[in-house]
């Protein structure tokens, strides 16, 4: 809206490499670019946060390890920091990514500011998966998450699949809206040939890429077994861009005798260069609320082979931008990889279609205004020059 008042928005997220942090950071950058003032709260600077950008601020939450506590507490220091900045900067909105502990901290911060007064920020909670699929099933967390969600002014999920699961898991007193993830691809600074040369991959080889935090739900064991079963007449290589230590999976590489065919790079920030140098993406998660890594792969015009779980079918069109198979169907997954490797024309066509769909459905231009509509619904929209405080 041309006459909408620029807002002051506080964003909380985990700072590590992961879909929620990447999405929250990209959203903050876009909101600032559109004239809003954005304040990030986290225990450390999010890995992709660009503080040189105008109207972007970062507030580090310091956690003191008192001997009184067996485990350091993060929720209360976060709430105090959020309340202090909101009071000083007159924040309009707390947009928190993950209910635990961020929505709870936002609720506490609002209470410190006098409760649901006109001066207190509105709370928008975006669920990315784990709050519902893991912690929501734990009696030690479920009621606290449900309370934090009920006290939020708006709740969003990144997929329709996660929305349904959230409504089945929690007894909520308000609607849950779907606002999908989005992605803004950076332009690679190196050519495809240069990256493949660095990796020791020949132009005639079929390079499969996988990027994730390599935590248990990503099922790296199945990833390696699919690759081991997919060998074809055309030489295949598997590039794993791991957002964590890959050491626990090394024994399986040796057991499957695929050590020479697998390349592992840990904690890579410039994933675009490697995605651009690949030929296809392979993802074997047992659960996935959306699959931001999959979306990144599609944006770089690479077809995706994945299990048909969670929100992945909302991102990948089976038979058009990739192939989806039942969970743990290793034989079908490996057959799809061989098919792509042995038919470069098909792989290229599917990659182009995936990019077209991704740009049409999951661009910043498509998604960010949906969040702005939610903010404007909660906060009075005033024309420039007017003041609501």
C-alpha positions as CSV (number, residue, x, y, z in Angstrom):
1,X,0.0,0.0,0.0
2,X,1.5,3.3,-1.1
3,X,0.1,5.2,2.0
4,X,1.0,2.6,4.6
5,X,3.0,3.8,7.6
6,X,6.5,2.3,7.8
7,X,6.5,0.1,10.9
8,X,9.0,-0.7,13.6
9,X,9.3,-4.5,13.7
10,X,11.2,-6.7,16.1
11,X,12.2,-10.1,14.7
12,X,13.4,-13.1,16.8
13,X,15.0,-16.2,15.3
14,X,17.6,-18.8,15.9
15,X,21.0,-17.5,14.6
16,X,22.2,-20.9,13.3
17,X,22.2,-22.1,9.7
18,X,18.7,-23.4,9.2
19,X,15.5,-22.6,7.3
20,X,13.8,-20.5,10.0
21,X,16.8,-18.2,10.5
22,X,17.4,-17.8,6.8
23,X,13.8,-16.9,6.2
24,X,13.6,-14.5,9.1
25,X,16.8,-12.8,8.0
26,X,15.6,-12.5,4.4
27,X,12.3,-11.2,5.6
28,X,13.9,-8.5,7.7
29,X,16.1,-7.4,4.8
30,X,13.1,-7.1,2.6
31,X,11.0,-5.3,5.2
32,X,13.8,-2.8,5.7
33,X,14.2,-2.3,2.0
34,X,10.5,-1.4,1.8
35,X,11.1,1.4,4.4
36,X,10.3,-0.4,7.7
37,X,12.7,-0.3,10.7
38,X,13.7,-3.8,11.7
39,X,15.3,-4.9,15.0
40,X,16.7,-8.4,15.3
41,X,16.9,-10.2,18.7
42,X,19.1,-13.3,19.1
43,X,21.9,-14.9,21.2
44,X,24.3,-14.1,18.4
45,X,24.2,-12.4,15.0
46,X,22.2,-14.5,12.5
47,X,24.7,-15.8,9.9
48,X,23.1,-14.0,6.9
49,X,22.2,-10.7,8.7
50,X,23.6,-7.7,6.8
51,X,24.0,-4.9,9.3
52,X,25.3,-2.5,6.6
53,X,21.8,-2.3,5.2
54,X,19.8,0.8,6.3
55,X,17.1,0.4,9.0
56,X,18.5,-2.9,10.2
57,X,19.5,-3.3,13.9
58,X,20.7,-6.2,16.0
59,X,20.3,-6.6,19.7
60,X,22.3,-9.4,21.3
61,X,20.8,-11.3,24.1
62,X,23.4,-12.1,26.7
63,X,22.8,-15.3,28.8
64,X,24.5,-15.4,32.2
65,X,25.3,-18.8,33.5
66,X,24.5,-18.5,37.2
67,X,25.5,-21.4,39.4
68,X,22.0,-21.2,40.9
69,X,20.6,-22.7,37.6
70,X,21.6,-26.2,36.4
71,X,20.9,-24.9,32.8
72,X,21.3,-21.4,31.5
73,X,18.0,-19.6,30.9
74,X,17.4,-17.8,27.6
75,X,13.7,-17.0,27.6
76,X,13.8,-14.4,30.4
77,X,16.8,-12.4,29.2
78,X,15.3,-12.5,25.7
79,X,11.9,-11.1,27.0
80,X,13.7,-8.4,29.0
81,X,15.7,-7.3,25.9
82,X,12.6,-7.3,23.7
83,X,10.7,-5.2,26.3
84,X,13.5,-2.7,26.7
85,X,14.0,-2.2,23.0
86,X,10.2,-2.0,22.4
87,X,9.9,0.6,25.1
88,X,12.8,2.7,23.8
89,X,12.1,2.4,20.0
90,X,8.3,2.2,20.1
91,X,8.1,-1.1,18.2
92,X,4.8,-1.9,16.6
93,X,5.2,-5.6,16.0
94,X,7.1,-8.6,17.5
95,X,7.4,-11.1,14.6
96,X,8.8,-14.3,16.3
97,X,10.0,-17.4,14.4
98,X,9.3,-20.5,16.4
99,X,7.0,-20.5,19.5
100,X,9.8,-21.9,21.7
101,X,11.1,-19.8,23.2
102,X,10.4,-16.7,21.1
103,X,6.5,-16.5,21.3
104,X,6.7,-17.1,25.1
105,X,9.4,-14.3,25.4
106,X,7.2,-12.0,23.3
107,X,4.2,-12.6,25.5
108,X,6.3,-11.9,28.7
109,X,7.7,-8.7,27.1
110,X,4.2,-7.5,26.3
111,X,3.2,-8.1,29.9
112,X,6.2,-6.0,31.1
113,X,4.9,-3.2,28.8
114,X,1.5,-3.2,30.5
115,X,-0.3,-6.0,28.7
116,X,-2.5,-5.6,25.7
117,X,-2.4,-1.8,25.6
118,X,-2.3,0.4,22.5
119,X,1.4,0.9,23.2
120,X,2.3,-2.7,23.3
121,X,3.6,-4.4,20.1
122,X,1.4,-7.0,18.5
123,X,2.7,-10.5,18.3
124,X,2.9,-12.5,15.1
125,X,4.2,-16.0,15.5
126,X,5.5,-18.0,12.5
127,X,5.7,-21.8,13.0
128,X,8.4,-23.6,10.9
129,X,7.7,-27.1,12.0
130,X,9.5,-28.4,15.2
131,X,7.1,-26.5,17.5
132,X,4.3,-28.6,16.2
133,X,5.8,-31.9,14.9
134,X,8.2,-32.5,17.9
135,X,7.7,-30.2,20.9
136,X,3.9,-30.1,20.4
137,X,3.8,-33.9,21.1
138,X,5.8,-33.5,24.3
139,X,3.6,-33.0,27.4
140,X,6.4,-30.9,29.0
141,X,6.0,-28.3,26.2
142,X,2.6,-28.7,24.7
143,X,0.6,-26.5,27.1
144,X,3.2,-23.7,27.1
145,X,3.3,-23.7,23.3
146,X,-0.5,-23.6,23.1
147,X,-0.6,-20.7,25.5
148,X,2.0,-18.7,23.6
149,X,0.1,-19.3,20.4
150,X,-3.3,-18.3,21.9
151,X,-1.7,-15.1,23.2
152,X,-0.3,-14.3,19.7
153,X,-2.3,-11.7,17.7
154,X,-1.6,-13.7,14.5
155,X,-0.3,-17.2,13.7
156,X,1.2,-18.3,10.4
157,X,2.7,-21.5,9.1
158,X,5.0,-22.0,6.1
159,X,2.8,-24.6,4.5
160,X,-0.7,-25.9,4.4
161,X,0.5,-29.3,5.6
162,X,1.9,-27.7,8.8
163,X,-1.2,-25.6,9.2
164,X,-3.4,-28.7,9.3
165,X,-1.0,-30.5,11.7
166,X,-0.9,-27.4,14.0
167,X,-4.7,-27.3,14.2
168,X,-4.8,-31.0,15.0
169,X,-2.1,-30.6,17.7
170,X,-3.2,-27.5,19.5
171,X,-6.6,-26.2,20.7
172,X,-6.4,-22.6,19.4
173,X,-8.8,-19.7,19.6
174,X,-7.8,-18.1,16.4
175,X,-7.2,-18.9,12.7
176,X,-3.8,-20.1,11.4
177,X,-2.8,-18.6,8.1
178,X,-0.4,-20.0,5.5
179,X,2.4,-17.7,4.4
180,X,4.9,-19.7,2.5
181,X,8.7,-19.4,2.6
182,X,10.4,-17.3,-0.1
183,X,13.9,-17.1,-1.5
184,X,16.0,-14.5,-3.1
185,X,18.8,-16.1,-5.1
186,X,22.2,-14.4,-5.1
187,X,24.2,-14.2,-8.2
188,X,27.1,-16.7,-8.1
189,X,30.5,-15.1,-8.1
190,X,32.2,-18.1,-9.8
191,X,31.3,-20.0,-12.9
192,X,29.9,-23.5,-13.0
193,X,33.2,-24.8,-14.5
194,X,35.3,-23.1,-11.8
195,X,33.2,-24.6,-8.9
196,X,33.3,-28.0,-10.5
197,X,37.0,-27.8,-11.0
198,X,37.4,-26.9,-7.3
199,X,35.4,-30.0,-6.4
200,X,37.2,-32.2,-8.8
201,X,34.1,-32.9,-10.7
202,X,34.3,-33.3,-14.5
203,X,31.8,-31.7,-16.8
204,X,30.6,-35.1,-18.0
205,X,29.8,-36.2,-14.4
206,X,26.3,-35.9,-13.0
207,X,26.6,-33.8,-9.8
208,X,23.8,-34.3,-7.2
209,X,23.6,-31.7,-4.4
210,X,22.1,-32.0,-0.9
211,X,22.1,-29.1,1.5
212,X,20.8,-29.3,5.1
213,X,21.7,-29.0,8.8
214,X,22.3,-32.9,8.6
215,X,20.2,-33.4,11.8
216,X,18.4,-36.7,12.3
217,X,15.1,-35.7,10.6
218,X,17.1,-35.1,7.4
219,X,17.8,-38.9,7.3
220,X,21.3,-38.7,5.9
221,X,21.4,-42.5,6.2
222,X,18.7,-42.7,3.6
223,X,20.4,-40.1,1.5
224,X,23.6,-42.1,1.3
225,X,21.7,-45.4,0.6
226,X,19.8,-43.8,-2.2
227,X,23.0,-42.5,-3.8
228,X,24.7,-45.9,-3.4
229,X,21.8,-47.6,-5.2
230,X,21.6,-45.0,-8.0
231,X,24.9,-45.7,-9.8
232,X,24.5,-45.8,-13.5
233,X,26.5,-45.8,-16.7
234,X,27.1,-42.1,-16.2
235,X,29.4,-41.3,-13.3
236,X,27.6,-39.7,-10.4
237,X,28.9,-37.6,-7.6
238,X,27.1,-36.4,-4.4
239,X,27.9,-33.0,-3.0
240,X,26.7,-32.6,0.6
241,X,26.6,-29.0,1.9
242,X,26.3,-29.7,5.6
243,X,25.2,-27.0,8.1
244,X,26.8,-29.1,10.9
245,X,29.3,-31.8,11.6
246,X,29.2,-34.7,9.1
247,X,31.5,-36.8,11.2
248,X,28.8,-39.1,12.6
249,X,27.9,-40.2,9.1
250,X,31.4,-41.1,7.9
251,X,31.2,-44.8,9.0
252,X,28.2,-45.3,6.7
253,X,30.1,-43.8,3.8
254,X,32.8,-46.5,4.2
255,X,30.2,-49.3,4.8
256,X,28.5,-48.4,1.5
257,X,31.8,-48.1,-0.3
258,X,30.9,-44.6,-1.7
259,X,33.6,-42.5,0.0
260,X,35.2,-41.6,-3.4
261,X,31.8,-40.5,-4.8
262,X,30.8,-38.2,-2.0
263,X,32.1,-34.7,-1.4
264,X,31.3,-33.0,1.9
265,X,31.6,-29.3,2.7
266,X,30.6,-28.1,6.1
267,X,29.1,-24.7,7.1
268,X,29.1,-23.2,3.6
269,X,27.5,-19.8,3.4
270,X,27.8,-19.3,-0.4
271,X,25.6,-22.2,-1.3
272,X,24.4,-20.5,-4.5
273,X,27.7,-21.2,-6.2
274,X,27.4,-24.9,-5.5
275,X,23.8,-25.2,-6.4
276,X,24.5,-23.5,-9.7
277,X,27.2,-26.0,-10.4
278,X,25.0,-29.1,-9.7
279,X,22.7,-31.0,-12.0
280,X,20.0,-32.1,-9.5
281,X,19.0,-32.0,-5.9
282,X,18.4,-35.0,-3.6
283,X,16.4,-34.7,-0.3
284,X,15.4,-37.6,2.0
285,X,13.8,-36.0,5.1
286,X,11.4,-38.1,7.1
287,X,9.4,-34.9,7.9
288,X,9.6,-31.4,6.3
289,X,7.3,-28.5,7.0
290,X,8.3,-26.8,3.8
291,X,11.8,-27.5,2.6
292,X,13.6,-24.2,2.1
293,X,16.7,-26.0,0.8
294,X,14.5,-27.6,-1.9
295,X,13.2,-24.2,-2.9
296,X,16.8,-22.9,-3.2
297,X,17.6,-25.8,-5.4
298,X,14.6,-25.1,-7.7
299,X,15.5,-21.4,-7.9
300,X,18.8,-22.5,-9.4
301,X,16.9,-24.5,-12.1
302,X,17.8,-28.0,-10.8
303,X,15.2,-30.8,-10.6
304,X,14.6,-32.3,-7.2
305,X,14.2,-35.9,-6.1
306,X,12.6,-36.2,-2.7
307,X,10.2,-38.1,-0.4
308,X,6.6,-37.1,-0.5
309,X,6.3,-35.9,3.1
310,X,5.0,-32.8,4.9
311,X,4.9,-29.7,2.8
312,X,7.3,-30.9,0.1
313,X,4.5,-31.6,-2.4
314,X,3.5,-28.0,-2.1
315,X,6.9,-27.0,-3.4
316,X,7.8,-29.7,-5.9
317,X,5.4,-30.7,-8.7
318,X,5.9,-34.4,-9.2
319,X,6.8,-35.2,-12.8
320,X,7.2,-31.5,-13.7
321,X,9.9,-30.0,-11.5
322,X,11.1,-33.3,-10.0
323,X,10.1,-36.7,-8.7
324,X,8.4,-37.5,-5.4
325,X,8.3,-40.9,-3.9
326,X,6.9,-42.6,-0.8
327,X,9.1,-42.3,2.3
328,X,11.9,-44.9,2.5
329,X,11.3,-46.1,-1.1
330,X,15.0,-46.2,-1.9
331,X,14.6,-48.2,-5.1
332,X,12.3,-45.6,-6.7
333,X,14.4,-42.7,-5.6
334,X,17.5,-44.2,-7.1
335,X,15.7,-45.0,-10.3
336,X,14.6,-41.3,-10.6
337,X,18.2,-40.2,-10.1
338,X,19.4,-42.6,-12.8
339,X,16.7,-41.4,-15.2
340,X,17.8,-37.7,-14.7
341,X,21.5,-38.6,-15.1
342,X,20.9,-40.6,-18.3
343,X,18.7,-38.0,-19.8
344,X,20.3,-34.5,-19.6
345,X,17.5,-33.0,-21.7
346,X,14.9,-34.2,-19.2
347,X,16.9,-32.9,-16.3
348,X,17.4,-29.5,-17.9
349,X,13.7,-29.2,-18.8
350,X,12.6,-30.1,-15.3
351,X,15.0,-27.7,-13.8
352,X,13.7,-24.8,-15.9
353,X,10.1,-25.7,-15.0
354,X,11.1,-25.8,-11.3
355,X,12.7,-22.4,-11.6
356,X,9.6,-21.0,-13.4
357,X,7.3,-22.3,-10.7
358,X,9.5,-21.1,-7.8
359,X,9.7,-17.6,-9.2
360,X,6.0,-17.5,-9.8
361,X,4.9,-18.8,-6.4
362,X,7.7,-18.2,-3.9
363,X,9.4,-14.9,-4.7
364,X,9.9,-12.0,-2.2
365,X,7.6,-9.9,-4.3
366,X,4.8,-12.5,-3.8
367,X,5.3,-13.4,-0.1
368,X,6.6,-10.3,1.8
369,X,3.4,-8.3,1.1
370,X,1.4,-11.1,2.7
371,X,3.3,-10.5,6.0
372,X,2.8,-6.7,5.5
373,X,-0.9,-7.2,5.2
374,X,-1.0,-9.1,8.5
375,X,1.0,-6.3,10.2
376,X,-1.3,-3.6,8.8
377,X,-4.3,-5.6,9.9
378,X,-3.0,-5.5,13.5
379,X,-1.4,-2.0,13.6
380,X,-3.4,1.1,12.6
381,X,-2.2,2.1,9.1
382,X,-1.5,5.8,9.1
383,X,-0.3,8.0,6.3
384,X,3.3,9.4,6.5
385,X,3.4,12.3,8.9
386,X,0.7,11.0,11.2
387,X,1.5,9.5,14.6
388,X,-0.2,6.7,16.4
389,X,1.7,7.2,19.7
